[in-house]
Amino acid sequence: MPTIKASDKIILEHSRDDTWKVLIDIPSYYKWWPSQVKIEVYNYSNDIVGTTFIVRPLGGQSFSCRIQSIELLKEIRLEYFEGLYRGVGYWSLESSNNSTTLSYTVDLVIFNKFVAALSYILPISKIHSRVFKNIFNGLKSYLDSRQH
């Protein structure tokens, strides 16, 4: 089956601690994710692990993710387990001075036959990266607005 393998990153002029607090606040993702991507959180867990959410892109196929594990202030590992994709994703944080390098990496199998067929024509991994650029920009704006 076709796959999506992508790794994208942004350098944020914010501390790793501030960035981490926003990343683990999954019910607040709607505040910084693009408005055309709806997120429905269920099975929310205060320790984050086990929290499950459905991502519903406007005009696209939905998929479900579960927080599999965290390494405090360093990594959040997600399992894509239902819907369009199966596989893993990782938020990774590294800090230097007063900035944080945030990466998101996915290794996914496309489970929808139509999207799988499209992947032979369209650069699906590049499209994923373009979407993540918008997510990163939303996160940056959100973090910037919290400083004031």
N, C-alpha and C positions, 0 to 999 in steps of 0.2 A: 504494500500500500504506500501511496505517496506520503512524504513527510514535510514538516516545517522545522527547519533548524535555523535559529536566529539568535544573535546576541547583540544587544544594543545597550548603549550607556550614555550617561549625561554627567557632567560635573556640576554639582550644586554648591553655591556659596553659602552653605548651611552646615551646621555640625551633623555628625553622624547620629547623635542622640535625637536632634530635632527631626531629621529625616526618618529615623526608625519609628518614632512616635506616630508619624503620619502613616507609614506603611502598615503598622500593626492595627491601626484603627479602621478595619475593613468596613464597618457600617458607614464610615464617612467618605469612602472612595467616590461617591457620587459628587462630592464637592470639588473634585479635581479631575475626574475622568471626563472625557468628551461627552457632551450631552446626548449624542446619538448612541451611546453605549450605556445600557441600563444594567445595574447590578442589584440582584436580590440576594440578601444574606439570610441564611438559615443555619441552624445548629451553631449559633455563635458561642464561642468559648472564651472566657476571660483570659485564659493562658494562650489563646490564639490557635494552638494545635487542635485540629478537628473541625475548626470553623469551615463551613461549606458555603459556597455562593454560586449563583448562576449568572453568567454574563450573556446579555441579550443585545447584540449589535443591531441597530436599526437596519432592516433589510437583509440581515444575515442570519445564519444558523446560530442557535444558542449552544452553550457548553457549560459544564459544571466543573468547579475546582474545589479542592479540599486542601487546607493547610496540613501538610504531612509532618513537618518539623521546623524548628527554628534554632538558630545558633545566635544567641543574644547579641544584638547590634552588628551582626555580620551577614546572616543569611536567613531567608524565608524560602522553604521548599514547598512547592505546590504539586498536587497530583491532578491532572486533567482526567476525569474518569467517566464522563457521560456527555452525550451530545456529539458535536462536531469533531472533537479531538480526544485522543488518549495519549498520555505521556506525562512529562514533567516540565516544570518551570521553576526558575530560581530568581529571587531578588537577592543581589549581593551588594554589600556596602563596604567601601574602603575609605578611610579618612586620611587626609594630610593637611596639616595646618588648620585652616578654618573652612575647608571645603570637604565635600563628600563625593566620591565617584560611585554612582549608583548604576548597576547593570541589571538587565533582565534577560535571561537566557531561556529558550524553549527548545525542547526536542519532542516533537509531537507527530503522531500518526493521524492523517486525515481519515475520518470514519464515514463521512458523507460521500456517497458515490458521485454525486454531481460535482461537488467541490474537488474531489479527488481527480475527476476527469479534467476539470478546469486547470488543475495544477500542472498539467502537461503543456498548457498553452500560456498561462499567466504565471508570473514570478511570485508565487504565494508567500515565500519567505521574505521577499522585499516588500510586499504589501503589508505583511505583519510588522516589519520594521518601521514602515511609514506610520502605521497606526500607533506604534509605541512612541514614536517621536512626538505625536500629539499628546499622549498620556504623560510623557516626561515633561513637556512644556506646561501642561496643566498642573503637574506636581510642583514645578518650579514657581509658577505664578501663585499657587496656593501657599507655599512656604514663604515666598516674598511677602504676601499680604498678611501673614501671621506675625511678621517682624514689626509691623507698625502699629 
